[in-house]
């Protein structure tokens, strides 16, 4: 038997296990990134630790009945994952399946400029605002109330809605495809306990809605005029108008160029990796009582990533 033959046999024996290990490693990595920062992460972590511990004990002590119960329980783990991560999975599937790109990049860019001009005006006069920019998931299922508006989104109209003496200035506004769909909406508040006490109802509602949907929620503080935005449960406070414009352009304008599910998947992965990296930098300090100076925004990370 020659050396080449031995090498081929070794390769034939090794490549399949190596491929399986690679696929499992990639799957575990992306599953960990997907789970990390979600509300169900502590539950899944506890279940995994408990399952591993019990499996080790039942194997060492040869507890046949308990081992059978664990095997049966593992068969239902997939259903448990679907229940625990239902909001996140719905958001992921909605994004991957969203191929109805009805608006051009130019139209999306115009919508972004409407938001930027609006927040600049409101921030200058310190008028509070809460605006949710709908994407794939219908926001009417997530809000508890609201007044149907259905008009073109302009800075003047949005400024009028949030004017303090207006009857519908309280609550949030839902925007989609350049139109104001609803106003005076009550967004779901986040249930996180790690948030700084300086965060008011607007910011907590923005985080809550972004946790359940793929919407981008823009906030203007009534007390300080600071501009913030929430996306995927992350809150970025004290941003400048240029930073907000860059973020909204990356989310809405660049997404229009995706033409198939492969492009949508690539864009989703890139956004998640970018957001994960962004949230790690400021974890050493809690959110300050006042928004940071322009140019030095503060990120409020997801619960699982907070320290």
C-alpha positions in Angstrom: 0.0 0.0 0.0 1.5 3.3 -1.1 1.6 6.5 0.8 -0.8 8.1 -1.6 -3.3 5.4 -1.0 -3.0 5.7 2.8 -3.5 9.5 2.5 -6.6 9.0 0.4 -8.1 6.6 2.9 -7.4 8.9 5.8 -9.0 11.8 3.9 -12.1 9.6 3.1 -12.4 8.7 6.8 -11.9 12.3 8.1 -13.6 14.7 5.7 -17.2 13.7 6.6 -16.7 14.1 10.4 -14.8 17.3 9.8 -17.6 18.7 7.7 -20.2 17.7 10.3 -18.1 19.4 13.0 -17.8 22.5 10.9 -21.6 22.7 10.2 -22.4 22.1 13.9 -19.9 24.8 14.9 -21.3 27.3 12.5 -24.9 26.4 13.6 -24.1 26.7 17.3 -22.3 30.1 16.7 -25.2 31.6 14.9 -27.8 30.1 17.3 -25.9 31.6 20.2 -25.8 35.0 18.5 -29.5 34.7 17.8 -30.4 33.7 21.4 -28.1 36.2 23.1 -29.8 39.3 24.1 -33.4 38.0 23.8 -35.8 37.7 26.6 -35.8 33.9 26.4 -32.0 33.6 26.7 -31.9 33.1 30.5 -34.6 30.4 30.2 -32.8 28.5 27.5 -29.5 28.8 29.3 -31.0 27.4 32.5 -32.7 24.5 30.6 -29.5 23.6 28.8 -27.4 23.6 32.1 -30.1 21.5 33.8 -30.3 19.1 30.9 -26.5 18.6 30.7 -26.3 18.1 34.5 -29.1 15.6 34.6 -27.8 13.7 31.6 -24.4 13.3 33.2 -25.9 12.2 36.5 -28.2 9.6 34.9 -25.4 8.2 32.7 -22.9 7.9 35.6 -25.5 6.4 38.0 -27.3 4.4 35.3 -30.7 5.8 36.2 -32.7 4.2 33.4 -36.1 5.8 34.0 -34.7 9.3 34.4 -32.6 8.9 31.2 -35.7 7.8 29.3 -37.6 10.9 30.6 -34.7 13.2 29.5 -34.7 11.6 26.0 -38.5 12.1 25.8 -38.1 15.7 27.0 -35.5 16.5 24.4 -38.0 15.5 21.7 -40.2 18.4 22.7 -37.4 20.9 23.0 -38.0 22.1 19.5 -41.5 23.0 20.3 -40.3 24.8 23.5 -37.8 26.8 21.4 -40.6 27.9 19.0 -42.8 29.1 21.9 -40.0 30.9 23.7 -38.5 32.6 20.7 -41.8 33.2 18.8 -41.3 37.0 18.4 -37.7 36.7 17.2 -38.5 33.8 14.8 -41.5 35.7 13.4 -39.3 38.7 12.8 -36.6 36.7 11.1 -39.0 34.8 8.8 -40.7 38.1 7.9 -37.4 39.7 7.0 -36.2 36.7 4.9 -39.5 36.5 3.1 -39.9 40.2 2.5 -39.3 40.5 -1.3 -42.0 43.0 -2.1 -39.6 45.9 -2.6 -42.2 48.4 -3.8 -40.2 51.6 -3.1 -37.1 52.8 -4.9 -33.9 53.8 -3.1 -34.7 57.5 -4.0 -38.1 57.3 -2.3 -36.7 55.6 0.8 -34.0 58.3 1.0 -36.7 61.0 0.8 -38.5 59.3 3.7 -35.3 59.2 5.7 -34.8 63.0 5.1 -38.4 63.6 6.4 -37.5 61.9 9.7 -34.2 63.8 10.0 -35.8 67.2 9.3 -38.6 66.4 11.7 -36.3 65.4 14.6 -34.1 68.4 14.0 -37.1 70.7 14.3 -38.6 69.0 17.4 -35.2 68.8 19.1 -34.6 72.5 18.6 -37.8 73.4 20.5 -37.7 70.4 22.8 -41.0 68.8 21.8 -41.1 65.1 22.6 -41.7 62.6 19.8 -42.0 58.8 19.3 -42.0 57.6 15.7 -41.9 53.9 14.6 -40.8 53.2 11.1 -42.5 49.9 10.0 -40.7 47.3 8.0 -41.7 43.7 7.5 -43.9 43.2 10.5 -47.3 44.9 10.7 -47.1 47.2 13.7 -50.9 47.4 14.2 -50.7 44.0 15.8 -48.2 45.3 18.4 -49.8 48.5 19.5 -52.8 48.7 21.8 -54.6 51.7 20.3 -54.2 54.7 18.0 -56.0 57.0 15.7 -56.0 56.2 11.9 -54.4 59.1 10.0 -53.3 57.7 6.6 -51.7 60.8 5.2 -48.4 61.8 3.5 -45.5 62.0 6.0 -44.0 65.5 6.0 -42.1 67.4 8.7 -44.9 69.9 9.0 -47.5 67.1 9.6 -45.4 65.3 12.1 -44.5 68.5 13.9 -48.3 69.3 14.1 -49.1 65.9 15.5 -46.5 66.1 18.3 -47.3 69.8 19.2 -48.2 69.7 22.9 -51.7 71.2 22.5 -52.7 68.7 19.9 -55.3 66.2 21.0 -53.2 63.3 19.6 -49.7 64.4 20.6 -49.4 61.7 23.3 -48.2 58.3 22.2 -46.4 57.2 19.1 -46.7 57.5 15.4 -46.5 54.6 12.9 -44.9 55.4 9.5 -44.6 53.2 6.4 -43.7 53.9 2.8 -43.8 57.7 3.2 -47.1 57.8 4.9 -48.3 58.3 8.5 -50.6 55.3 9.2 -51.6 55.9 12.8 -51.0 58.4 15.6 -51.5 58.4 19.4 -50.5 54.8 19.6 -49.6 53.0 22.8 -46.5 50.9 22.3 -45.7 47.9 24.6 -43.3 48.8 27.3 -40.2 46.7 27.7 -40.1 44.4 30.7 -36.3 44.7 31.2 -35.2 45.5 34.8 -31.6 46.5 34.0 -32.4 49.8 32.4 -31.3 53.1 33.9 -33.8 55.1 35.9 -33.3 58.1 33.7 -35.1 56.4 30.8 -38.7 57.7 30.6 -41.8 56.1 29.1 -41.0 57.1 25.5 -37.6 55.3 25.6 -39.0 52.2 27.3 -41.9 52.0 24.8 -39.4 52.3 22.0 -37.3 49.5 23.3 -40.4 47.4 23.9 -41.7 47.8 20.4 -38.3 47.1 18.9 -38.0 43.9 20.9 -41.3 42.5 19.4 -40.9 43.8 15.8 -38.3 44.8 13.3 -39.3 48.5 13.4 -36.9 51.3 13.9 -38.2 53.6 16.6 -37.0 57.2 16.8 -37.3 59.2 19.9 -36.9 62.9 20.7 -36.7 63.8 24.4 -39.1 66.4 25.7 -36.8 67.3 28.6 -33.4 67.6 26.8 -34.2 67.5 23.1 -31.8 64.6 22.7 -32.3 62.3 19.7 -32.3 58.5 20.2 -33.3 55.4 18.3 -34.2 51.8 19.2 -33.7 48.7 17.0 -33.8 45.0 17.9 -34.0 45.9 21.6 -31.0 48.1 21.6 -31.3 51.8 22.5 -28.8 54.3 21.2 -29.1 57.6 23.0 -27.8 61.1 22.3 -27.1 60.6 18.6 -26.6 63.5 16.1 -28.9 64.0 13.1 -26.0 62.8 10.8 -25.6 59.6 12.8 -29.3 58.9 12.7 -29.3 59.6 8.9 -26.5 57.1 8.4 -28.2 54.4 10.4 -31.6 54.9 8.7 -29.9 54.9 5.3 -28.2 51.6 6.1 -31.5 50.0 7.2 -34.0 51.3 4.6 -32.1 52.6 1.5 -29.6 49.8 1.2 -32.2 47.1 1.8 -34.1 48.2 -1.4 -31.2 46.9 -3.4 -31.6 43.3 -2.1 -33.3 41.4 -4.9 -33.7 37.8 -3.5 -33.8 35.8 -0.3 -30.0 35.3 -0.4 -29.4 39.1 -0.4 -31.9 39.5 2.4 -30.2 36.8 4.5 -26.8 38.3 3.9 -28.1 41.8 4.9 -29.8 40.3 8.0 -26.5 38.7 9.1 -24.5 41.8 8.5 -26.9 44.0 10.5 -26.9 41.6 13.4 -23.1 41.3 13.5 -22.9 45.1 13.4 -25.4 45.6 16.1 -23.7 43.0 18.3 -20.4 44.7 18.0 -21.9 48.2 18.6 -23.6 47.1 21.9 -20.5 45.7 23.5 -18.4 48.9 23.6 -20.2 50.9 26.3 -21.1 48.0 28.6 -18.6 49.1 31.3 -20.7 52.1 32.2 -24.5 52.4 32.9 -26.6 54.8 30.9 -26.1 58.3 32.2 -28.8 60.4 33.7 -28.5 62.9 30.8 -27.9 62.1 27.2 -24.3 62.2 26.0 -22.9 65.2 24.1 -23.3 65.0 20.3 -20.7 62.7 18.8 -20.5 60.5 21.9 -23.8 58.5 21.9 -24.6 56.1 24.6 -25.8 52.6 23.9 -28.2 50.8 26.2 -27.5 47.1 25.4 -29.8 44.2 25.6 -30.3 42.5 29.0 -28.3 39.5 28.3 -25.3 41.6 27.3 -25.5 44.1 30.1 -23.1 43.7 33.0 
